[in-house]
């Protein structure tokens, strides 16, 4: 069986999504969770990363 240190990047992402989203919401259905996770992944990939690098584009 795998260990968290085998895939540190995804474990770090799981920690972030829990801390920044999951623990702050109350979900009634699995569809509510799915929609929220899809939104978070889009936000994380397109806005959060850019705002942390002051909107600089990679070379």
N, C-alpha and C positions, 0 to 999 in steps of 0.2 A: 504494500500500500504506500502511496506517496506521502510526502511530508511537505509542510508549508514552505520550507526553504528550497524545495525542488523547483518551485515556480514563484519566486518572490514577487515578481511584477503583478501577477494576478491576485496574489494574496494581499498586496498593498492596495490594489484597486478594490477588492472586496471590503477591506477595512474602511476605505474612503466612502464607498457607497452606503455602507451601514451607518457610519458616523454622520455623513452629510445628508442622507435622505431617509433610509429605512427607519431609523430610530425616531424620526420626527413626524412620522405619518401613521395613520391608522387605516389599515386596508380591510375592506369588506369582502372582496372577491379576488381570485387569482388574476382576473382581468385587470383589476385596479393595480395590482403589483406589476403586471406585464407592461401596462401603459407607463407607469412611473419609471420603471427600469429603462424602457426604451427612450423616454425623455431624458433621463439622467445620462445615459451613454452618449446620446447625441450632444447634450450640453457639455459633457466632459470632453468629448473629442473635438468640439468646434469652438467652444467659448472658454471653458475653464483653463485649458492649457494655454490658449492665446493670451488670456488676461494675466496669467502668471509670468509670461514672457513679454509682457507689455505690448502685445499684439504684433510682435516681430514675426515675419515669415521665415521659414527655414530656407537656407541657401540652396 
